[in-house]
Amino acid sequence: MADEKNRIEFTKEMKKEYTILTPNMAPIHFELIKNVLRSFGYKVELLRTSGREIVDEGLKYVHNDTCYPALLSIGQLMHALHSGKYDLHKVALVMTQTGGGCRASNYIHLLRKALKKDGLDFIPVISINLSGLESNSGFKITLPLIRRALAALSYGDLLMLLKNQTKPYEVEKGQSDKLVEQWVLTLTGLFEQGKAFTQREVKVYFDQIAKSFAEIPVKKTEKIKVGVVGEIYVKYSPLANNDLENFLFEQGCEVMVPGILGFMIFKVDNRLEDIRLYGGNAAKKQLCTVLKWYFTKYESDLIESVKKYPQFTAPAPYTHLKKLAGEVIGYGCKMGEGWLLTAEMMELIESGYQNVVCTQPFGCLPNHIVGKGMIRKVREVQPQANIVPIDYDPSATKVNQENRIKLMLAVAQDQRQTEEKRAV
């Protein structure tokens, strides 16, 4: 309560002049959402800084045992404030806040504590949440904004999926990345015109995006297929996972990273499950039901667009993931990424990505239970699974992490050679 009472509100007047800094998580998705926010008149800047200095900056303000994503996000923001690039009296910071049992609920408090330590507690901190935790007169989460942001997340999922399946085989190196950049610019322009966010329009652009990636000249060769799961920030953030996707590409792999849409459906579905079990507000139930339908429609349209091109592997729908999880883990295990992380591992293996890197912040209890803790059970159901859990924290060395992944890839190579001999 004290934090709420003493906080600096982001006002309507501030919206006109202040630059809002946001940490980065999923580069494609967040670039699109940044541009959506700009189309609503917010001066948003997405921080793309990386390197050990971000970790060291975070360690000054966040205890090592708290949460690696918190340490990095706050380190990235504080590093930006200390860079001299910004007028500290014309800048605001923004972070998401879950409101659940995860330590992510405390990020806002930790960030304000960091600002106070440096005498910068006059800088407004905006909490993006759908739990009614905080509000700001100058930053409103409106229905039009939500609709565009959800469309942006969906486009981000599709662009990430198709880029990762095309990049390892492209004849002209860098073509997939260039196509992603072109689509980000195209979609941004459409958002500014108030287009490309209705479900009908999104379906049309899904088809166009899939077609454009299918037209990239490729040379198909045998690649080790690797899936990536884990805590949501470490799973997507190149800063947190030491640029894992590019490392895997350099090792000659094809990479599959499950999208954010599934996680969104999972979170809404959990609310509905709670209401079913314990009762709850009828209006909240109706809102969650509508949101789940809305997300699921995006998901089914995305899958349909990808399936038009047999060279691509389409993700399975959320309903199938839930069914897979039910074979090995209870649906009540829903803190953090919950049973969805286990389900993503199983779905990846089922889809041919039997080599899985499970990324987790050291000390993230939910992920150790639903990730590392479920490996043996998953292997009982899917014996071909080749899973390696990798801890990420300030003291973990990149060399050690990459060596463990290389060992997993060596096992994958041996398995493939064994299968080839059997086939002969």
Secondary structure as UniProt FT lines:
FT   HELIX           2..6
FT   HELIX           12..17
FT   STRAND          19..22
FT   HELIX           27..39
FT   TURN            40..41
FT   STRAND          43..46
FT   HELIX           52..59
FT   TURN            60..61
FT   TURN            64..66
FT   HELIX           68..81
FT   TURN            82..84
FT   TURN            88..89
FT   STRAND          91..96
FT   HELIX           103..106
FT   HELIX           107..117
FT   TURN            118..119
FT   TURN            121..122
FT   STRAND          125..128
FT   TURN            137..138
FT   HELIX           143..166
FT   HELIX           167..169
FT   TURN            173..174
FT   HELIX           175..192
FT   TURN            193..194
FT   HELIX           199..214
FT   STRAND          224..230
FT   HELIX           232..236
FT   TURN            238..242
FT   HELIX           244..250
FT   TURN            251..252
FT   STRAND          253..256
FT   HELIX           260..278
FT   HELIX           282..307
FT   TURN            310..311
FT   HELIX           318..325
FT   TURN            326..328
FT   TURN            331..332
FT   TURN            336..337
FT   HELIX           338..350
FT   TURN            351..352
FT   STRAND          355..361
FT   TURN            362..363
FT   HELIX           365..370
FT   HELIX           372..374
FT   HELIX           375..381
FT   TURN            383..384
FT   STRAND          386..392
FT   TURN            394..395
FT   HELIX           398..423
//
